[in-house]
């Protein structure tokens, strides 16, 4: 689909030409480690460029952790994995202040959250108290401990995983926490021929062990800055906002998309455009991101208990809304 207008500056065109090859190399490197799910890789890199966090929601064994590790391994940045459990404390994630008798002062010891890429594995297995420790970090890129604010590394991205079909011993993420995730991605099972090859190649080998660094933290920061310059035509912007407004007026939704959610979708649209080598956004970008960007932010009236039924119904409602909104040409 052709965008209605696409006034792209010469400077942005130069940036696109400079970055396209490296972005394609990054995508190819991740797909070589995580095979058969190019759409999931595309969405993950979109969130990375848009300074967003990701919630991988699927049954165990579909590659949620592998995809997170693959992206981190291809970037020359720090990576930490936090295994969330019911007895995990906020200090186990954020860090603690330790009193030094020799100096009479407190020294701060950063927790595993202080990394460029943080894998929050099974995030719904920890208590709401520990879950809430992530809110400031994911919103503002900093944490406050003992009345002192500590900046997190930049870039900073949280990749969290959870199993939506498991309820025993879990603590469902509240709306305030879900709203901090830019995208929710359901990976699903690979096609059988691809799965057969994965089993054959990696039955005894960790695929991430073959990873090679193809980009630095400085590269990511540069991409994130340039993504902000992607042109979003007023017609495309009106289309995006029409989707947001419809979620608030739908008879099937109890909770529509917040302003934070609209901003998140806007940033993701710009990032997807840049990732695909364009300096302008199209309605296709909006359509591709509506479900992963908004499905966890709305609440379906028919399923107040949440869970997998809530997720599936939200997807259906959003797709129906898209069908009812005229697409700009």
TORFIZA-782093 format. One line per 10 residues: their letters; for each residue x, y, z of C-alpha. Coordinates in Angstrom, 3 decimals, m for minus. Layout:
a) X Y Z | ... $
END
This chain:
xxxxxxxxxx) 0.000 0.000 0.000 | 1.271 3.460 m0.902 | 1.320 6.167 1.707 | m0.810 9.255 0.934 | 2.178 11.529 1.337 | 5.781 10.732 2.122 | 7.988 13.810 2.484 | 11.207 12.216 3.680 | 14.162 14.499 4.334 | 17.452 13.928 2.575 $
xxxxxxxxxx) 19.104 13.465 5.960 | 16.699 10.636 6.846 | 17.263 9.031 3.447 | 20.990 9.061 4.128 | 20.419 7.468 7.543 | 18.262 4.751 6.006 | 20.921 3.974 3.422 | 23.552 3.846 6.177 | 21.577 1.618 8.550 | 19.667 m0.710 6.220 $
xxxxxxxxxx) 22.454 m3.227 5.701 | 23.274 m3.508 9.386 | 19.629 m3.857 10.394 | 19.152 m6.610 7.832 | 22.258 m8.328 9.135 | 20.889 m8.148 12.675 | 17.559 m9.575 11.573 | 19.255 m12.381 9.612 | 21.525 m13.214 12.550 | 18.606 m13.519 14.966 $
xxxxxxxxxx) 16.554 m15.558 12.483 | 19.482 m17.936 12.022 | 19.345 m18.676 15.750 | 15.573 m18.573 16.082 | 14.201 m20.236 12.973 | 10.752 m20.281 11.450 | 9.251 m17.253 13.161 | 10.294 m14.201 11.169 | 7.241 m12.215 12.289 | 8.173 m12.656 15.961 $
xxxxxxxxxx) 11.727 m11.531 15.192 | 10.386 m8.532 13.279 | 8.182 m7.483 16.201 | 11.010 m7.935 18.707 | 13.356 m5.726 16.700 | 10.559 m3.193 16.243 | 10.248 m2.866 20.026 | 14.024 m2.585 20.336 | 14.119 0.343 17.896 | 11.118 1.984 19.556 $
xxxxxxxxxx) 12.565 1.805 23.089 | 9.783 m0.542 24.100 | 9.484 m3.606 26.300 | 8.110 m6.978 25.216 | 5.900 m9.580 26.855 | 6.277 m13.037 25.301 | 3.143 m14.951 26.185 | 2.935 m18.599 25.160 | 3.062 m22.168 26.404 | 6.440 m23.546 27.544 $
xxxxxxxxxx) 8.921 m24.718 24.961 | 7.956 m22.470 22.046 | 11.165 m20.433 22.174 | 10.306 m17.374 24.258 | 13.577 m17.510 26.176 | 15.583 m18.511 23.105 | 14.362 m15.500 21.130 | 15.222 m13.134 23.979 | 18.680 m14.640 24.370 | 19.254 m14.577 20.603 $
xxxxxxxxxx) 18.581 m10.845 20.350 | 20.787 m10.128 23.358 | 23.597 m12.320 21.996 | 23.657 m10.422 18.691 | 24.071 m7.114 20.512 | 27.288 m6.025 22.171 | 25.614 m5.038 25.411 | 25.068 m6.383 28.893 | 22.474 m9.122 29.405 | 20.922 m10.443 32.603 $
xxxxxxxxxx) 18.346 m13.146 33.164 | 16.064 m13.014 36.203 | 14.125 m16.155 37.062 | 11.007 m14.880 38.796 | 9.726 m16.992 41.679 | 7.199 m16.509 44.476 | 9.925 m15.749 47.043 | 11.780 m13.177 44.930 | 12.062 m9.782 46.635 | 12.259 m6.345 45.004 $
xxxxxxxxxx) 15.830 m5.996 46.285 | 16.757 m9.201 44.428 | 15.831 m7.387 41.215 | 16.772 m3.773 41.880 | 19.774 m4.105 44.186 | 20.515 m3.099 47.776 | 22.415 m0.491 49.779 | 25.166 m2.011 51.928 | 26.550 m0.222 54.972 | 30.341 0.132 54.998 $
xxxxxxxxxx) 31.601 0.395 58.555 | 34.983 1.679 57.425 | 33.499 4.699 55.675 | 30.283 5.062 57.622 | 28.366 5.296 54.343 | 26.072 3.112 52.281 | 27.275 1.662 48.982 | 24.715 0.703 46.359 | 25.048 m2.753 44.814 | 23.084 m2.856 41.552 $
xxxxxxxxxx) 20.776 m5.813 40.986 | 20.386 m7.803 37.743 | 17.971 m5.187 36.389 | 21.007 m3.012 35.603 | 21.667 m4.330 32.090 | 20.919 m3.352 28.506 | 18.736 m6.400 27.903 | 16.897 m8.006 30.821 | 15.081 m11.323 30.461 | 12.332 m11.479 33.089 $
xxxxxxxxxx) 11.539 m15.187 32.904 | 8.074 m16.267 34.108 | 7.338 m12.783 35.360 | 3.852 m13.770 36.553 | 5.293 m16.217 39.104 | 6.410 m13.458 41.434 | 4.287 m11.445 43.846 | 2.663 m8.102 42.962 | 5.160 m6.388 45.271 | 8.099 m7.583 43.180 $
xxxxxxxxxx) 6.243 m7.025 39.905 | 5.684 m3.396 40.899 | 9.437 m2.950 41.302 | 9.636 m2.986 37.503 | 7.175 m0.137 36.933 | 9.535 2.819 37.397 | 12.322 1.031 35.549 | 10.175 0.278 32.503 | 8.570 3.731 32.394 | 11.471 6.018 33.219 $
xxxxxxxxxx) 14.668 3.994 32.820 | 15.591 4.458 36.469 | 14.975 2.997 39.913 | 14.615 4.676 43.306 | 16.116 2.928 46.336 | 16.406 4.480 49.804 | 15.374 7.862 48.367 | 18.215 7.757 45.830 | 17.550 7.552 42.107 | 19.809 5.356 39.973 $
xxxxxxxxxx) 19.795 5.538 36.173 | 19.625 2.256 34.285 | 21.921 1.509 31.328 | 20.935 2.923 27.968 | 19.589 1.269 25.878 | 17.364 m0.658 28.257 | 14.777 m3.241 27.270 | 12.843 m5.786 29.318 | 11.814 m9.021 27.614 | 9.391 m10.817 29.909 $
xxxxxxxxxx) 7.865 m14.271 29.480 | 4.781 m15.904 30.912 | 2.594 m18.940 30.283 | m1.036 m17.814 29.837 | m2.448 m21.308 30.347 | m0.881 m21.889 33.751 | m2.666 m20.414 36.767 | m1.478 m22.403 39.792 | 1.163 m20.452 41.701 | 0.945 m17.408 39.440 $
xxxxxxxxxx) 0.051 m13.748 39.988 | m1.628 m12.241 36.888 | m0.051 m8.982 35.796 | m2.259 m5.971 36.611 | m3.300 m3.502 33.917 | m0.735 m0.956 35.121 | 2.058 m3.478 34.544 | 0.710 m4.746 31.216 | 0.459 m1.169 29.962 | 4.245 m0.813 30.316 $
xxxxxxxxxx) 4.848 m3.440 27.642 | 4.922 m2.007 24.139 | 4.160 m5.344 22.483 | 2.741 m8.665 23.543 | 3.940 m11.462 21.277 | 2.575 m14.979 21.012 | 5.168 m17.064 19.177 | 3.289 m20.319 18.586 | 4.642 m23.585 17.228 | 6.837 m23.556 14.104 $
xxxxxxxxxx) 5.798 m25.223 10.870 | 6.508 m28.942 10.950 | 9.373 m28.920 8.378 | 11.068 m26.077 10.276 | 10.507 m27.802 13.604 | 11.992 m30.998 12.208 | 15.149 m29.134 11.226 | 15.342 m27.399 14.619 | 15.122 m30.750 16.395 | 17.778 m32.243 14.116 $
xxxxxxxxxx) 20.227 m29.342 14.437 | 19.798 m28.380 18.060 | 18.849 m31.570 19.836 | 22.194 m31.494 21.640 | 23.356 m27.936 20.975 | 22.305 m24.561 22.325 | 21.558 m22.467 19.188 | 22.498 m19.230 20.959 | 26.026 m20.568 21.451 | 26.579 m19.902 17.724 $
xxxxxxxxxx) 25.635 m16.229 18.009 | 27.906 m13.506 16.696 | 27.729 m9.853 17.712 | 26.564 m7.694 14.804 | 25.614 m4.424 16.536 | 26.684 m2.400 19.531 | 24.710 m0.528 22.148 | 25.765 2.672 20.396 | 24.218 1.372 17.155 | 20.923 0.735 18.938 $
xxxxxxxxxx) 20.921 4.226 20.448 | 21.589 5.708 17.006 | 18.696 3.765 15.469 | 16.370 4.795 18.284 | 17.195 8.465 17.729 | 16.659 8.227 13.969 | 13.362 6.357 14.280 | 11.854 9.505 15.812 | 12.316 11.282 12.468 | 10.160 8.826 10.485 $
xxxxxxxxxx) 7.344 10.772 8.845 | 3.776 9.914 9.862 | 1.350 11.558 7.446 | m1.726 13.216 9.003 | m3.958 10.699 7.198 | m2.039 7.787 8.742 | m2.082 9.529 12.115 | m5.863 9.959 11.873 | m6.163 6.263 11.022 | m4.096 5.297 14.067 $
xxxxxxxxxx) m6.150 7.512 16.359 | m9.403 6.189 14.898 | m8.360 2.713 15.995 | m7.589 3.993 19.498 | m10.911 5.847 19.712 | m12.892 2.829 18.543 | m11.481 0.727 21.392 | m12.992 3.231 23.827 | m16.388 3.239 22.101 | m16.730 m0.464 21.352 $
xxxxxxxxxx) m19.701 m2.273 22.873 | m17.480 m5.296 23.389 | m14.717 m3.628 25.374 | m14.920 m2.567 28.990 | m11.488 m0.935 28.967 | m10.115 0.874 25.911 | m6.595 1.937 25.031 | m4.924 4.545 27.238 | m2.992 7.547 26.002 | 0.184 5.665 26.911 $
xxxxxxxxxx) m1.005 2.863 24.656 | m1.615 5.291 21.776 | 1.890 6.724 22.175 | 3.316 3.219 22.280 | 1.537 2.261 19.044 | 2.749 5.465 17.363 | 6.364 4.774 18.295 | 6.093 1.156 17.170 | 4.697 2.258 13.806 | 7.663 4.564 13.260 $
xxxxxxxxxx) 10.106 1.845 14.302 | 8.563 m0.776 11.996 | 8.803 1.658 9.088 | 12.488 2.275 9.752 | 13.190 m1.421 10.232 | 11.639 m2.061 6.816 | 13.809 0.599 5.185 | 11.206 3.353 4.900 | 11.289 6.909 6.167 | 7.498 7.159 6.178 $
xxxxxxxxxx) 4.751 5.174 7.896 | 1.888 3.475 6.064 | m1.510 2.118 7.130 | 0.032 m1.345 6.773 | 2.356 m0.533 9.666 | m0.624 0.358 11.841 | m2.527 m2.789 10.862 | 0.460 m5.048 11.545 | 0.900 m3.637 15.056 | m2.654 m3.185 16.337 $
xxxxxxxxxx) m2.965 m6.678 17.853 | 0.522 m7.020 19.410 | 0.430 m3.410 20.613 | m3.133 m3.120 21.901 | m4.557 m6.573 22.706 | m3.083 m6.574 26.233 | m4.323 m3.035 26.918 | m8.032 m3.623 26.316 | m10.505 m5.562 28.439 | m13.265 m7.614 26.866 $
xxxxxxxxxx) m16.608 m7.458 28.681 | m17.403 m11.105 28.065 | m14.269 m12.331 29.844 | m13.640 m10.330 33.053 | m11.511 m13.150 34.469 | m8.774 m12.600 31.877 | m6.476 m15.430 30.796 | m6.210 m17.007 27.368 | m9.915 m16.449 26.619 | m9.491 m12.721 27.280 $
xxxxxxxxxx) m6.468 m12.595 24.972 | m8.191 m14.404 22.109 | m11.364 m12.348 22.417 | m9.363 m9.108 22.489 | m7.635 m10.108 19.258 | m10.972 m10.847 17.592 | m12.501 m7.533 18.690 | m9.484 m5.531 17.483 | m9.466 m7.226 14.088 | m13.192 m6.512 13.735 $
xxxxxxxxx) m12.576 m2.872 14.607 | m9.919 m2.647 11.904 | m12.411 m3.936 9.348 | m14.832 m1.158 10.245 | m12.390 1.745 9.892 | m11.762 3.175 6.397 | m8.129 2.800 5.314 | m6.494 5.981 3.969 | m5.288 5.760 0.387 $
END
